Amino acid sequence: MFTGIVQGTAEVVDIVKKDQFQTHVIRLPQALLAGLEIGASVSHNGCCLTVTEIDGDRVAFDLMQETLKVTNLGLVKVGDHVNIERAAKFGDEIGGHSMSGHVNFATEISEVITTPNNCTLWFNLPQNYSKYVLRKGYIGIDGCSLTIGEVTEYQFCVHLIPETLNRTLFGQRQAGDRVNIEIDPQTQAIVDTVERVLAARS
């Protein structure tokens, strides 16, 4: 489980490509290495990956076909950075919202609106997920727990403060970039349950 509070970014220093399979090696900041073991879970742009090898500050992760297809990690190149969060521990403060690290889909940033003290990002919204994206609800974007701003039929936005822009990749994101989206699982469960109940009554 993750909290959606991104702890920093890490550089991708090597990518080993095989048939429908890749190994990514990142250089993890020293502060995030403490207690890390093979088999541990680390969120990359909101996608839960398992540590397969540790060599100093270089940490390797395997990405299967489904991960490469559904997320933006298949687009990452050596030298790029990813948002990083170590798995939450019992007793940790949940500053964002509970996230599984299972990405539902990747989508494009449609517009970036910058003002002196904040930034608004608009995202394309696939129609089959629109019922789960509600104004003032939670959503995970590239591993960051965010509050949804406005929602239209085909788009939604979030508002970002300078701290979020500095700590995550959002400060570098541009229109056309693809980001990973994790729908809030509690919202999804409630919407699906209500739909089932209403369908049963009709």
N, C-alpha and C positions, 0 to 999 in steps of 0.2 A: 504494500500500500504506500501511496505517496500523498503529500499534503498540497502539492501544487505551488509550493514556495521554492522557486528555482534558487539553488545555492550558488550558481555561477555558470560560467561557460568553460568548455574544454576544447582544445584543438584536436582535430583528427589528423594523426601523423602518419597513418598507413592504412591502406585498404587492400585486402587480398581477395580478388574476385575469382569465384568458381562458378560452375553451372548452377544458376538459380540459388546462389548462396554467396555470402560475403562475410569476411571478418574485418571489423573496424577496430583500429587501435587508436586510443585517445591518450593525450598527456593530461593526466588528472592533477589538478592543483593539490599541493601538499596538504592543505587543510581538509581535503576530502578523502585522503588516503588512509587515515587512521582507522584501524580495525577492519579494513576491507579484505575480504577473502574470496577465493574462487567459489563460485556458486551464488554470490551475493547479487542482489538486484539493484540496478542503477537506471534511472530514467534518462533517456536521450531524446530531447525534443518531445517529451511526454510519452515515449515508448519504453516500456519496461524491457530491459535487456539483462542477460546473465553474464557475469564475469567468467571468462574462460581461461585467462592467463594474466599474471601480474609480473612485470619486470621493471622494478623501480617505480617510476611514475608513469610508465607506459602500461595501459590496461586494455586487454583485448575482449571483444564481444562478438558473438556470431549472430548473423542476421539471416533468417530463412526467407523463402520465396514470398510467403504471405506478408511478412514485415516489409520487404522491399516493394511489394505491390500496393499495400494499403497506406504506407506512411511516406514522408518526404525523405527518409534516410537513404533511399536508393539514389537520390539526387546529390547527396553530399560528396564532396571531393576532398582530397588531401589538402590540408591548409584551411579548410572551413572549420567553423566552431559549432558546437551543439550546446543547448541548454542542459544542465546537469542537476539532478537531485538524487541523493542517496535515499534508500528506502527508509520509511518512518519506523521508529521503535515505539513500543508501548510506553506511554508516559510523555512522549514528545508533544510539544504544543502544535495544534493543528491550526496554522495561521490562515490557510486557504480553505479548501474543502477536500474531502476524501476522494482520491483518484486511484484508479486501478493500474494505470499505465498501459491500458489496452485501447489503442487508437481506433476510433470508429471510421474516420475518413480523413483525407487530406484535401484542402481547398485553397483557392487563390485569394490573396489580398487584392481587393478591387480598388481601394483608395486609401491614401494616407493623408490625413489632415493635421498639420502641425501648428500649434500656437505656442506662445512663450512659455507657458507653464504645464502644458499637457499635450497629448497626442491622441487622435482618434483614428482607429483603423477599422475599415469596413471589409467584410469577408463575404464571398459568395456562399450561399446556403443551399445545398441540395434539397430538393422538394421532399424526399422521403425522410429527412431528419428535421424538417421545419417545426413539427409539432412538439419537439423536445427543446426548442430554443425559445425561451420566454424572457421578456423584458425583466430585468433585475434578478434573473436566475443566474446560476453558476455555469461556467463552461471551462474546459481545459484547452488551452491553445499552446502548442509546442511545450507542454509540460507546466504551463503557468496557470494557476487558478485565477480566473477573472470574472468580473460581474458583467453580464450582458447589458448593453445600452439599448439602443433602438433596434427594432426588428421590423423588416419589411417582408414582402412575400418571398423574395429571393436573396435577401442579404441581411446581415446583422452587424452591429459594431460594438467595440469596446473602447473605453477611455483609459489611457495609460498615464501614470504620473512619472516624473523624471527618474525616481528610484528604480521603477520597473524597466524603463528604457536603458538605464545604465547597467543594471544587473543581468539583463537578459539580451537575447538577440534582437528584441523588438526595436532597439535603437538603430539597427542597421537594415531592418526590413523595408522593402519597397513594394509598390503595386506590381502584381504579377508573381511575387514569391509565393511558394506553396508552404502551408503550415499544417501541422497535425492537430486534429480536433478530437477531443474526448468529451462526449456528452455526459452530463452529470447523471450518474447511475440512479440516484434517488428520483430525479425528475422523470427519467425514462420509466422507472418502475411504477410511479404513480400514474403517468399518462397511459401506459399499457394496461394497468389494472382497471382504470376508469373505462377505457375502451371495451375491455372484456365484459365488464358489468353491464354497460349500456347495450352491448350486442346481445347479451343473454336475455335482457328484458324486452328486446324488440321482437 
